[in-house]
Amino acid sequence: MTEAPGLLISAPSSGTGKTTVMLGLLRALTEDGLRVQPFKSGPDYIDPAFHRAASGRHSFNLDGWAMGPGLWQAVTAQAKGADICVAEGSMGLYDGVATRGQQGFGSSAETARAMGWPVVLVLDVSGQAQSAAATALGFKQYMPDLPFAGVILNRVASPRHERLARLGMERAGLPVLGVLPRRGDLALPERHLGLIQAVEHPDLEAAIAGYATFLREHVDLTAIRAAARGHPLPAASPLPRPPAQRIAIARDAAFSFTYPHLLEGWHAAGAEILPFSPLADETPDPKADLVWLPGGYPELHAGRLASAEHFREGLRAHAQTRPVHGECGGYMALGEALIDKEGTRHRMAGLLGLVTSYEKRRFHLGYRRAVLKAPMAGHAPGTALRGHEFHYSTILEQPDAPLAAVADADGTPVPETGSLRGPVSGTFFHLISAEETA
C-alpha cells in the first residue's frame, strides 16, 4: 500500500472562508514543489474545478452516503503518486443526513476519520475573541477519535483581536496554524447554487495566486505540512464503467456539472468522450452511441438555447435510434419549455414533456436514492442509484412515464421521479454511483 498523508480543511459552517483557504493552500504547496492531490468531501460538482485550477490535478469527491467501499477505494486510489492530499469539507464539519447511506451519514468528519486526515478548522472569529476557542474545543471533542491538526483564525480585525483569540486557543490547548486578517476582496463570486463555475471566473488564475500569497504571509505552511497524516492508500480498483463506448457530452457554461470520478472512469475504460456546445448551437457527434446533457445553468442561457436550432435538430435525430439522457439542467433542456425568473417561456428540445419554471423559485436540496423502472444510460431496470439534487426550479408539467421511484436520504418519496419517453430519459438528481452488492 502507498502512503499519502493528508489534511481536511473544514469549518463550523458554510461561509467561513474555507474555500479560499483551500485554494490558497493547494497553490502554495504546489508552488513548493509538492504533488498535491485535492479532494472534496460530499456532493459538490463546482469546487473540484477550482481545486484543479489551483493544483493542476483532478479533484475527486468522497461521499460516505452515496459511495460504497469499492467506489471509495477506487476514488482514494487516485491519490497514487501524490506527496500530500488536501480535502475540502462541505457545510459544517459534522453536518450529514439523518439516515446512514452506503457507508455513513455523509459528513466531512467521517471522511477525515476514514482517511486518517487531521482536520484544519477554519474559524471566522469576527465578533468574538476568546469565545472562539470554546467553539473550536467543542468541535475537537465532539468526536474524540477524529484527528485534529489545529485552527486557522479568519477575518481577524486587529493585532489586539489576534492576541485575544490566540490566548483563548492557548488555554484550550489548540494549535493556531494561521491568522488571516480581514480582507473584503477574498470572497469568490457566487450565485444561487453557490460559487460561479471556474470557467466563468473573470480572472481565476490571478485570484488563486493572490490567495496563495496571502496564505504564505499569514499561515505556517511548515506546521501544516508536518501535521499531515493518513492511512495507507488501497490498491487501485476500477472507477465506474462508461454507459456507452462513444459518449457525446454537452460541455459549456450551461452544462458542466458532472462528478469527476465518473468522467475519469469513462476515460480509463477507453470510452470516447465527444464534447459539444449547445450554446454554440453545435450538434452532438452523429457517431455517438449516447448523448449526455449534464446539469448546469440552462436558466441563465434559456434564450440562446431556445434559438439553437442545429443543436435541437441534432438531438432529435440522435433520439430516433439511440439514447439521450439529461441530469437536472440537462433534464430541463430536454423538456418542452423552461420559464425563466421573469416569467418568459423558452422552447426547449421537446424530447420530453417536462415544463419547468424559475418564476416561483423553490429550493430542492438533498441526497436521492432512485430505483430504476426502466433502463437508463448503462443501468438496467431495478438498479438502485445514489445521487444528489440541488436546484431552484419548479415542475409545472411532467406528463411522461416516471423513470424511477425516488426517495430522499431518509427514505421519504419525492415527486421528482425523472421522466422517460422512448430512448430519452432525464432526472433531477446528479448521479454519483450505483449501489454496490455484497
C-alpha positions in Angstrom: 0.0 0.0 0.0 1.1 3.6 -0.7 1.3 6.3 1.9 -0.4 9.6 1.1 -0.6 11.9 4.2 -3.3 14.5 4.1 -5.4 17.1 5.8 -9.1 18.0 5.6 -10.0 21.7 5.6 -13.3 22.3 7.3 -15.3 24.8 9.4 -18.2 25.1 11.8 -20.5 26.2 9.0 -20.6 27.4 5.4 -19.4 30.9 4.7 -16.3 30.9 6.9 -13.8 31.2 4.1 -12.6 27.6 3.9 -12.7 27.5 0.1 -10.3 30.5 -0.3 -8.1 28.8 2.3 -8.3 25.6 0.4 -7.4 27.2 -2.9 -4.5 29.2 -1.5 -3.1 26.2 0.3 -3.3 24.0 -2.8 -1.5 26.6 -4.9 1.1 27.4 -2.2 2.0 23.7 -1.7 2.1 23.1 -5.4 4.5 26.1 -5.8 6.7 24.5 -3.2 7.2 21.5 -5.5 4.7 19.1 -3.9 2.4 16.9 -5.9 -0.9 17.8 -4.2 -4.0 15.6 -4.6 -7.2 17.6 -3.9 -10.5 16.0 -2.8 -14.0 17.3 -2.0 -15.9 15.7 0.8 -19.6 15.5 -0.1 -21.7 16.1 -3.2 -20.3 19.2 -4.8 -19.6 19.4 -8.6 -18.4 23.1 -8.6 -15.5 23.1 -6.2 -13.5 20.4 -7.8 -12.9 22.5 -10.9 -11.5 25.3 -8.7 -9.3 22.7 -7.0 -7.9 21.5 -10.3 -7.1 25.1 -11.4 -5.2 25.6 -8.1 -3.3 22.3 -8.0 -3.0 21.1 -11.6 -4.5 17.7 -10.6 -8.1 16.5 -11.0 -10.1 16.7 -7.7 -12.5 13.9 -6.7 -15.5 13.7 -4.4 -15.5 11.4 -1.4 -19.0 10.7 -0.2 -19.8 8.3 2.6 -23.6 8.3 2.0 -23.5 7.8 -1.8 -20.4 5.7 -2.2 -19.9 2.1 -1.3 -16.5 0.6 -0.2 -15.5 -0.3 -3.8 -16.0 3.1 -5.3 -14.5 4.8 -2.2 -11.3 2.7 -2.7 -11.2 3.5 -6.4 -11.5 7.2 -5.8 -9.0 7.4 -3.0 -6.5 5.4 -5.1 -6.4 8.4 -7.5 -4.0 10.0 -5.0 -1.3 7.5 -6.0 1.9 9.4 -6.7 0.9 12.4 -4.7 3.0 13.8 -1.8 0.1 15.2 0.1 -3.7 15.1 0.0 -5.8 18.1 0.8 -9.6 17.7 1.1 -12.2 20.4 1.4 -15.2 19.7 3.6 -18.8 20.6 2.9 -21.0 22.8 5.1 -20.0 22.3 8.8 -17.6 19.6 9.9 -20.2 17.3 11.4 -23.2 18.1 9.1 -24.7 15.0 7.4 -28.1 13.4 6.9 -30.3 11.5 9.4 -30.1 8.0 7.8 -27.0 6.1 7.1 -26.1 5.5 3.5 -23.7 3.1 1.8 -21.0 3.8 4.4 -22.1 6.6 6.6 -24.1 9.8 7.0 -22.1 11.9 4.5 -20.3 14.2 6.9 -16.8 15.7 6.4 -15.8 14.3 9.8 -16.5 10.8 8.6 -14.3 11.4 5.6 -11.4 12.7 7.7 -11.7 9.8 10.2 -12.0 7.2 7.4 -8.8 8.5 5.7 -6.9 9.4 8.9 -6.6 13.0 7.8 -6.3 15.5 10.6 -8.8 18.4 10.5 -7.7 22.0 10.0 -10.7 24.0 11.3 -11.2 27.5 9.7 -12.8 29.8 12.2 -14.5 33.1 11.4 -13.6 35.0 14.6 -15.3 38.3 13.6 -17.4 39.5 16.5 -15.7 37.3 19.1 -12.2 36.6 20.6 -11.5 34.1 23.4 -15.0 32.7 22.8 -13.9 31.2 19.5 -11.8 28.7 21.5 -14.9 27.3 23.1 -16.3 26.6 19.6 -13.0 25.0 18.4 -12.7 22.9 21.6 -16.2 21.7 21.2 -15.5 20.6 17.6 -12.4 18.8 18.7 -14.1 16.9 21.5 -17.4 16.1 19.8 -15.8 13.1 18.0 -12.9 12.1 20.2 -11.3 9.7 17.7 -11.2 12.3 14.9 -7.6 13.5 14.2 -7.3 17.3 14.7 -4.4 19.4 13.4 -5.4 22.8 14.7 -7.2 26.0 13.7 -6.8 28.9 11.2 -8.3 32.1 12.5 -10.0 34.0 9.8 -11.3 37.6 9.5 -9.2 38.9 12.3 -9.7 42.7 12.8 -6.6 43.9 14.5 -3.4 42.8 16.4 -5.3 43.1 19.6 -8.1 40.9 18.3 -5.5 38.3 17.2 -3.8 38.4 20.7 -7.1 37.8 22.5 -8.1 35.0 20.1 -4.7 33.3 20.5 -5.0 33.5 24.3 -8.2 31.5 24.1 -6.7 28.9 21.9 -3.7 28.5 24.1 -6.0 28.0 27.1 -7.9 25.3 25.2 -4.6 23.7 24.1 -5.3 24.1 20.4 -2.6 24.9 17.9 -3.0 28.0 15.8 -1.8 27.3 12.3 -2.6 30.7 10.8 -4.2 34.0 11.4 -5.8 35.7 8.4 -6.6 39.4 8.6 -10.0 40.6 7.4 -10.0 41.4 3.7 -13.0 42.1 1.6 -11.5 41.1 -1.7 -11.1 37.4 -0.8 -14.6 36.3 -1.4 -15.2 34.2 -4.5 -18.2 35.3 -6.7 -21.4 33.4 -6.1 -24.8 32.8 -7.5 -27.8 30.7 -6.3 -26.1 27.3 -6.4 -23.0 28.6 -4.6 -19.8 29.6 -6.4 -19.9 30.5 -10.0 -18.2 27.9 -12.2 -14.5 28.1 -12.5 -14.7 28.7 -16.3 -16.8 31.8 -15.6 -14.4 33.5 -13.1 -13.2 36.7 -14.7 -9.6 36.1 -13.6 -9.3 32.9 -11.7 -5.5 32.5 -12.1 -4.8 35.9 -10.6 -7.3 35.2 -7.8 -5.7 31.9 -6.8 -2.2 33.3 -7.0 -3.4 36.0 -4.6 -4.8 33.5 -2.2 -1.5 31.6 -2.2 0.4 34.8 -1.5 -2.0 35.7 1.3 -1.6 32.3 2.9 2.2 32.4 2.7 2.1 35.7 4.6 -0.3 34.5 7.4 -0.2 30.7 7.7 2.5 28.4 8.9 2.9 26.2 5.9 5.7 24.2 7.5 3.4 23.3 10.5 0.6 22.4 8.2 2.8 20.1 6.2 4.1 18.5 9.4 0.5 17.9 10.6 -0.5 15.8 7.6 -1.2 12.2 8.3 -3.2 9.4 6.7 -4.0 5.7 6.4 -2.2 3.8 3.6 -3.9 4.1 0.2 -5.6 1.0 -1.1 -4.6 -0.8 -4.2 -6.1 0.7 -7.4 -9.5 -0.6 -8.4 -11.7 0.4 -11.4 -13.9 3.5 -11.3 -17.5 3.3 -12.7 -17.6 2.0 -16.3 -18.9 4.1 -19.1 -22.6 3.8 -20.1 -21.5 3.6 -23.8 -18.4 3.5 -26.0 -18.8 6.8 -27.7 -20.4 9.5 -25.5 -21.3 12.9 -26.8 -21.4 15.2 -23.7 -22.6 18.8 -23.6 -19.9 21.0 -22.2 -20.2 24.8 -21.9 -21.3 27.4 -19.5 -24.9 26.0 -19.4 -23.9 22.3 -19.0 -20.9 21.4 -16.8 -22.0 19.7 -13.6 -20.6 16.1 -13.8 -18.8 14.3 -11.0 -15.1 13.9 -11.9 -14.9 10.3 -10.8 -17.5 9.4 -13.5 -15.6 11.1 -16.3 -12.3 9.7 -15.1 -13.8 6.2 -15.1 -15.2 6.6 -18.6 -11.8 7.7 -19.9 -9.9 5.0 -18.0 -12.2 2.3 -19.6 -11.5 3.5 -23.1 -14.7 5.4 -23.8 -14.5 8.1 -26.4 -15.8 11.4 -25.0 -17.1 13.8 -27.6 -17.8 17.2 -26.2 -20.1 19.7 -27.9 -21.6 23.1 -27.0 -25.3 23.6 -27.2 -24.8 27.3 -26.5 -22.7 27.5 -29.7 -25.5 25.7 -31.5 -23.4 22.6 -32.1 -24.9 19.2 -32.7 -23.8 16.0 -30.9 -21.4 13.8 -32.9 -23.6 11.7 -35.2 -21.4 8.7 -34.4 -22.1 8.8 -30.7 -23.8 5.9 -29.0 -25.2 8.1 -26.2 -25.8 11.8 -25.8 -25.4 13.1 -22.2 -26.6 16.5 -21.0 -25.1 17.3 -17.6 -26.6 19.8 -15.1 -25.6 23.4 -15.1 -27.3 26.8 -15.6 -29.7 26.5 -18.6 -31.9 29.1 -16.9 -29.2 31.7 -17.4 -29.0 30.9 -21.1 -32.5 29.9 -21.9 -32.9 32.4 -24.8 -29.8 31.1 -26.6 -30.8 27.5 -26.1 -34.3 28.3 -27.4 -32.7 29.6 -30.6 -30.2 26.8 -31.0 -31.9 25.1 -33.9 -29.0 22.9 -35.0 -28.5 21.6 -31.5 -32.1 20.8 -31.2 -32.2 19.1 -34.6 -29.2 17.0 -33.8 -30.7 15.8 -30.5 -33.9 14.8 -32.2 -32.0 12.9 -35.0 -30.0 11.0 -32.4 -33.1 10.2 -30.3 -34.7 8.4 -33.2 -32.4 5.4 -32.7 -30.1 5.9 -29.7 -30.4 7.1 -26.1 -30.3 10.6 -24.7 -30.0 11.3 -21.0 -30.1 14.6 -19.1 -29.4 15.5 -15.5 -31.0 18.4 -13.7 -30.3 21.3 -16.1 -29.8 18.8 -18.9 -33.2 17.3 -18.0 -34.9 20.7 -18.2 -33.3 21.3 -21.6 -34.7 18.0 -22.9 -38.2 19.2 -21.9 -40.9 21.1 -23.6 -40.2 24.5 -22.1 -38.3 26.4 -19.4 -39.8 29.5 -17.8 -37.2 31.9 -16.5 -37.4 34.1 -13.4 -39.0 37.0 -15.3 -41.8 34.6 -16.4 -40.7 34.3 -20.1 -41.3 30.9 -21.6 -38.5 29.5 -23.7 -38.9 26.5 -26.0 -36.5 23.6 -25.2 -35.8 20.4 -27.2 -39.2 18.9 -26.7 -37.9 15.3 -26.4 -39.8 15.1 -23.1 -43.0 16.8 -22.0 -41.3 18.4 -18.9 -42.1 22.1 -18.3 -40.1 23.8 -15.5 -40.3 27.3 -14.0 -38.0 29.6 -12.1 -40.6 32.3 -11.8 -41.6 31.0 -8.4 -38.4 29.5 -7.1 -38.5 26.5 -4.8 -35.4 25.1 -3.2 -34.7 21.4 -3.8 -31.7 20.0 -2.0 -30.6 16.6 -0.8 -29.4 13.1 -1.4 -31.5 10.9 -3.6 -31.9 7.1 -3.9 -33.6 6.0 -7.1 -34.7 2.5 -8.1 -35.0 2.4 -11.9 -38.3 1.4 -13.5 -36.7 1.3 -17.0 -33.2 1.3 -18.4 -31.1 4.5 -18.0 -27.8 5.1 -19.7 -25.9 1.9 -18.9 -28.1 0.8 -15.9 -30.7 -1.9 -16.0 -34.2 -1.7 -14.6 -34.2 -2.4 -10.9 -30.8 -0.9 -10.3 -30.6 1.3 -7.2 -28.7 4.6 -7.9 -27.4 7.2 -5.5 -27.2 10.9 -6.3 -27.8 14.4 -5.2 -30.4 17.0 -6.2 -29.8 20.8 -6.0 -31.9 23.3 -7.9 -34.5 26.0 -7.6 -36.8 25.1 -10.4 -40.5 24.0 -10.1 -42.1 21.3 -12.2 -45.3 22.6 -13.9 -45.8 19.6 -16.2 -44.3 16.1 -16.1 -46.6 14.0 -18.4 -44.1 11.2 -19.3 -43.7 7.9 -17.6 -41.6 8.0 -14.4 -38.1 6.8 -14.8 -37.6 5.7 -11.2 -39.0 5.5 -7.7 -37.0 8.2 -6.0 -36.7 8.9 -2.3 -34.6 11.3 -0.1 -31.9 10.2 2.3 -34.4 9.2 4.9 -36.5 7.1 2.5 -39.3 9.6 2.0 -40.6 9.5 -1.6 -40.1 12.7 -3.6 -42.2 13.7 -6.7 -39.1 14.3 -8.9 -39.1 10.8 -10.3 -37.4 11.6 -13.6 -39.0 11.0 -17.0 -38.9 8.5 -19.8 -40.1 8.8 -23.4 -38.7 6.2 -25.7 -34.9 6.3 -25.6 -34.9 9.7 -23.9 -34.6 9.9 -20.1 -33.9 12.6 -17.5 -33.5 13.0 -13.8 -33.3 15.9 -11.4 -30.6 14.1 -9.4 -27.0 14.1 -10.4 -25.7 10.5 -10.5 -22.9 9.6 -8.1 -23.0 5.8 -8.0 -24.9 2.6 -8.4 -25.4 0.8 -5.1 -22.8 -1.9 -4.5 -23.9 -5.5 -3.9 -22.2 -7.8 -1.4 
